[in-house]
Amino acid sequence: MFESLTDRFEGIFTKLRGKGKLSEADVDEVLREIRLALLEADVNLSVVKTLQGRIRERAVGEELSGALNPAQQVVKIVNEELTATLGGEAIRIAFASKPPTVVLMAGLQGSGKTTNSAKLARWFKAQGRQPMLVGADLQRPAAVAQLRTLAAQVDVPVYSAPDDVVASGTGDPVEVAAGALAEARRTGRDVMIVDTAGRLAIDEELMDQVRRISAEVNPDYTFLVVDAMTGQDAVGVAESFHQTLELDGVILTKLDGDARGGAALSVKEVVGRPIAFASTGEKLDEFELFHPDRLAGRILGMGDMLTLIEKAESVYEEAEAEVAAERLMSGTFTLDDFLDQLAAIKKMGPIKNLVGMMPGMPKEIRDVELEDSHLARVEAIIHSMNRAERTEPDIVDGSRRARIAKGSGTSPGEVSQLLDQFGEMRKMMQSMGGGFAKQKARKMKKQKKKGKGGKGGGRTTPKGSNRPKVPAGGFQLPQLDEQGNPLGGLGLPEGFPGLG
């Protein structure tokens, strides 16, 4: 969603890098380009003016005087002010002292209230809570059925009117909400999420119904679900609902879309309420707490390592990762191990999104169309091998290669390419692991000699030291140049089949 804005900011900052000092005219030129970039991204005009004023006030003041690298200082200022515009910090959910904590979901029809109600329930479960969903949308056909289907996927109960009442469309959503509150208390559910009805446009009937439900359940949090692809209309919708319901936050959906993203940059400044959560895809797990600083970093091309690390931690077990690293360094890493790593990477989300989170990635790499189907071709080749071939790829000859290619729907050349690259990688990592092992052995030998020459024996660490052991197979990340490209290359073989 923010690719074009990121490209514009990178162009602006690139021009600054060659300047030793920034004059007031330079600052004005930068601010003019930032203004155009934000307006093209469909950011609210008043928000653009406010942001531009704050950046100018800091950029031409004492903060830049004597700076060794004014360009970096401007980037820092823009990053901080953009973060403030997006909300400053992530929302902190405080739970009611007397359960349940009630969350009311509001929004227009088609914004994704029902789907995001289920996503929010899944998020609360991950926090160790016991949520319950409430189907209070009794007007849209099959709304309750959709909610029950989604709830079954995350193993969360649903409370709504009886099936015959739902089918007739004559139920009272206020009665349903009141009954759900009593049911949540009776069954010990500590979070209750109420999915309300929507309309194609804001009208008095919609507002009155949502207002009456809110008065009945007295929600701890009222979230407005807004479609990010509607642009400035999303801000207007948020203002109207806020006047009626006193919103606590906004859930922004379809952040993975190709719209210009102005709603995300405008809603906090205009409405005065933060973006609480962001939906980044259609799947139920593609939903996360909104971090303004991380999004600002992505927009400015700085990546988002914290989110990337969190995604990795959610799919990798620490013990398994250590075993895999040890096998990689010792040269016993097999294609089965490699297959496990590919499966874990796929669980982290689309490859293109992961690349976008890596800091320093050049525009040329970010713009490459990386599809998950490319990994599927590699997986198909490995799955077409038998156990012996996956354990020891060197036994694959011409006839085996032809059989594997036929079974995976690829060509013998692609199979050869994968095997050659895997072999190069394994040799390289083994040599690195051997070098580290020899270095460690020499170090231990020196310490042993030093211990013999002293008076106190051979112990070189205090008794009971709990210093963590460094595995022999540790490795260091490559150095990066100013453009974020690895110096001397990564040392890895070129891409697998289909990855270039």
N, C-alpha and C positions, 0 to 999 in steps of 0.2 A: 504493500500500500504506500510506503514512503520512499520507494526507490528513486523516483524523479526528484523529490525534495533532497534526498541524500546526495544525489549527483550534483545538484545545484550548490549545496553547501560545500562539497568537496572542491568544486571549481572556484568558489569564493575564497576558501582558505588557501588554495594552491597559489593564488595571486599574491597573498600576503607573505608567503614564506621567503620571498626574495627581498623583502624590505627590512632594512636595519632599524629604521625608526618609522613610526606612523604619525603622519601629520593629521590635522583636523580634516583636511580634504580627503585623505585616505579613509578615515573613519566614515565620513559621509558617503563615500562611494560604496564601502562595504555595507552600510546600513541600507542604501538604496537597493542593492542587489538582494539583500536579505528580505527586504519588504516585497520585492517582486516575486521572490521564490515562495514566500508564505502566501501571498495573494493567489498565485498560480495553484497552490495546494489547497485553495478554497478555505483558507483560514478567515475567520470573522475579521472585518476591517478594524473594529475597535480593539480587538485583541492584538492585531498587527501593530497598530499605533502605540499601544501601551508597551508591548514588548520592545519595539524599536526605541522608544523613549528611555526605557530602563537600560538597554544596552549602551545607548549613546551617553547617558549620564555617567556610567562607569568607565566607558572606553576613552572618553576625552578628559577624565578627571585625573586625580593624582595616582590612581591605581596603575596607569600605564607608564608613568614617568620613571625613567631609569631602568625600565624592563630590558633585560638582555635579549629576550625574544618576544617582541610585541605580538607577533602572529599567534604564538601559543597562548599568550595572555588573552587575546581576543576570543580564541576558541574556548578557553576556560570560561570567560564571561558569558558567551552565547550558550554554552552548555548549562551553566547554572541558571540563567534566566529562562531557558527553554524548559528546564526541569521544574522551575517554579510555576511556569504557565500551565504545565501539565498536572500540577497538583502538589509538587514538592516532595511528598513521601507517600508510601503505600498506606492504605487504610488499615486500621487495626480493629479487628472484630472483637467486641467485648460481649460476653455472654451474660444473659439475665441471671440474677442471683436466685430467682425462683423460676425454674424451667416451665414451659419451653421458651427459648428465644424465638420470637416470631419474625419472619422475613416476608414482606409483601412485595410481590413482583407485579409491576405495572408496565404498560406500553401499548403501542399501536399494534394492530393485527399484522402479522408477517414479520415483526421485528425479531422473533425468536424467543418469546417469553417461555413457552412450554419446554423447549429444548434446553434453554439455559437454566430453567428451574431444576431439571434433572442433573445438569452439569454442576450446579451449585450444591445439590444434595450430595453428589459424589465428592466434591471438594470438602464438605463438612465431614463426611465419613473418613476422609484421609486425615482430618484433624482429630480423629478419635471420638467424634460425636455420633449421636443416634438420630438422624433426621427423619422427618415424615413429610411427604408431599400432599398437598391439598388441591384437588381439582375443582376450583371455583369458577372455571370458564364453562358455563352451561349453555352458552349460545352458539358457539362455533361447533359444527358437526364433527364428531369424533375427537374433540379436544381432550376429553377425559381418557378415551381409549389410547390416544397417542401418549399421554402422560403415563398411563399404566405400562405401556410397552417400554418406554424409556426407563421407568422406575425399576422394572424387572431386570434390566441390564446392569443396574448399579445396586440391586438388592435393597431397595428402599420401599416401605409400604406407602400406599396411596389411600387417602380418605376422600370420598366424594358422595354425592347423592346416589340413591339406589339406581340400578341400571334402567328401570322403566321410566323413572323421572328424568334421567339424563337423556334417554331416547326421545322423550316427549318435548324436551326443550322448555319445560315450564317450571323448572326448579328455581329455588331462591338461593343465590350464591351467598347471601349474608347468613342464612340458616346453616348452610354447609360449613362456612368458616367458623361459626360459633360451635357447631358440633365437633369439628376437627380439633378445636382448642381443648374441649373436654376430653376427647379421645387421646390426644397427645399426653395430657396429664395422667390419664388413667393407665396408659401403657408405658409411661416413663420415657417418652421421646423428648429429648432436650432441645431439638431444633424443629420448627414447623415452617415450611415454605409454602406460601399460598400463591397459586397460579391463577391470575384473574383474567377476565375477558378483555378483548381489545376491539378496536374499530379500525376501519380504513382511514378515518380521519378523526380528529378530536371533536367531540360533541358533548352536550350537556348531560345526556343520558349516561354516557361512558363515565364521565367525571363523577356523577352522582352515585353510580354503583360502586366505584372504587372508593369513594369517600365513605360510604356506609359500611363497606367491608373493613376499612381501616379503623373506623370508630368502634366496630364490634370486637376486633381482635387486638387493637392497640399495639401495632407492630413495633418491635425494637429497631428494625431497619426497613426502610422502604427504598427499594431499588427500581430504577427505571431502565428498562431494556431498550437500547437504541441501536438502530442499524447504522453502522459507520459509513455505509455507502450512500446514504441519503444526503451527505454533505451538510450544508447550512440548515436544511430543514430539521436535522436532528437536534440542533441547538434550540430552534423554535419550539419543537415538541417538548424538550426538557424544561424550557421556561414555563410552558403552559401547565405541565404536570406539577412542577415545583410550587406554583401558586396555589394549587389545590391540595397537594398531599404533603408538602414539606419533605422533599426527598432527602435521603441520607447519602445517596451515591448513584452512580450510573454504571450499568453493565454495557460495555461497547461490544457489539457483535460484528462478525465478518471483517475482522482486522487483517485477514489473509486475502481480502479482495483486492481489486486493482483500482479502486477509487482513490481520490487524491488525499484523503486523510485529514481534511480540515476540521471535521467534527471532533476528532481526538484532541486537536490543539486548541479548540475553542470552548468546549463545554464547561470546563472548570472555571475559566476566566469570566464567562458570561453568566452562568447559572450560580456559581459560587459553591458548587458541590463537586467532590472529586470523582474521578473514574475509579470505581472499586474493583471491578474485574474486567478482564478482556477475553473474548472468545476468539481463538485463533484458527478455528477449523470446524468441520462438521462433526467430528467424532467427540464422544463424551469426555474424553481425557484432554481434549484440546481447549483447555480453559484454565486460566491462571490469575492469580492476584496481580493487579496492575501496579507496576513499579515505574513511576514517572522518570526517575533517573536513568533506568535501563533503556526506556524508549527514546529518551533524549540522546543517549549514547548511540543507539542504532541509527537515528535520523542523521546524526553528525558523522556517521561512518566509523565510529569508534568500536563497534561490535557490542556484544553483551555476554561477557564471559560468565557472569554469575548465573544467568539463566541456563547457559550451556552446561555449566558444572552441575546445577540442580537436575537437569534432564539426565545427565550421565549418572549421577548418584541414584536416580530413581530406577535405572535399568541395570546397573552394574553392582554386583555384590563384591565387597572389598576383598574377601578371601579369594573369590574366583578371579578377580582382576590380577591379584598378586601371583597366582598360579600361572595365569596366561603369560604375564610378563616374564616370569622365570623360565617358562618353556620357550618363549621367543628368544631370550638371550642365550639359552643353552643349546639352541638348534634343534630342539625336539618339538617345535611348533608344527602342527599338522594342518591339513586342509579342513579337518573337522573343527579344530580350534578357530581357524579363520572363519568358518561358517557361523560359529557361535558369535564372533565379534560382529559380523555383518547383521545378524539377527538383532543384536543389542542396538546397533546404530539405527536400524529401521524403527525400533521402538521409540527412539528419541524424537522422531518426526521426520518430515520431508527433508531431503538432503539440502535442497536450496535454502531452506530456513536455517539449517545448522551452519552452512557456509556464511550466511549473512550475519550470524552472531559472532563470527571469529574476527577479532580486531585486526586491522591492518590489511584486510583482504582487498586487493586491487579491484577496481570496477570491472576489468575484463573478466576476472574469475567469477565475481558475483553475478555477472550478466549471462554466464554460460548456462544453458538449459540442462540442468541436472535432474533427471527423472529417476524415480525409484525403480522403474523398469530396467534401468541399466544394471542395478544390483541384482535384479531377478535373473538376468542372463548369467551372471557369475555364479549365483546359487544353483541355477539349472545345470551348469557344467559340473559343479562339485557333486551335486546329488546324483548325477549320472555315472559317477565313479563307484567302484566297489570299495569295501573297507580297506583292503590292502593298498589300493591306488591312492586313497585319501591319506593313508598313513605314510606311504613312501612313494611320492609322485614320480621318482626316477624310473620306476618300472613301466611307466606308460610308453609303449612303442607305437608304431604306425597303426597297427590293427586296433589296438586299444583306443587310440586317439580317434579313429574313425567311428568306433562304436559309441564313444562318449559324445562325439559331435552329433551323431544321429539321435541319440537318446535325449539330448538337451536342445535340439533344434538349432544348433549353431554350426559353424564350420570347423574343420580340423585346424585351420589357422588360428581361430580364436582360442581353441583349447590349448594349442601350443603356446600362444601368447600368454595366457593365464599361468600355465605351468612354468614358463621361463621367468616371468616376473616374480612369481611366488618363490622360485628357487633363488633368485638374486636377493630378494628381501631376506630370506632365511639365512643365506650366507653372510650378508652384511650384518644382520643383527647378531649372528653367532660370533663374528669377528669382534664386534663391539663388546659383547659379553665376555669373550675370552680376554680382551685387552683389560677390561675392568677387573677381571678375576686375577690376572697376573699382577696388576698394579696393587691390588689389595694384598696379595700374597707377599709381595716385596715389602710392603708397609708393615705387615705383621712380623716378617722376619727381622726387620730393623728394630721394631719394638721389643722383640724377644731378646736380641743381642744387647740392647740398651738395658733391659731388665736384668740380664745376667751380670752386667758390669756394675750395677748399683748395689747398695747394701740391703735393700728391703725386699729382694726377690723379684718375681716377674710380673706381678699384678700392675697393670697400667691404668685401671679404672677403679674408683672407690667400690668397696664391697656393697652389694645391693644396688648398684647403679641401675636405674631404669631407663637409661638412654635408649631410644628405639634403634634397632639394628637396621643398617642400610643394606638393602639387598644387593648382591653382587651384580645384578643385571640392571642397575639404575642407568638412566640416560638423561641427557640435557637437551632442552628445546633449542632449535637453531636461532642464531642471531638474526635480527631483521634490519633492513635498511630503512631509510626515511619513508619510502613508499610502502613499507610493510612487507616487502619481498624477502625471502630467506637469502642470506649471504652464502654463496657457494652452493645453493640448492638444498633441498631437504635430504638429499642422499638416498631418496627412495626411488624405486623403479617407476617408470611412467605408468599412466592409468591402466586399469584393468579393462577388459573388453567392454566397449560401449561407453567408457568414461573418458576416452580421448587418449 
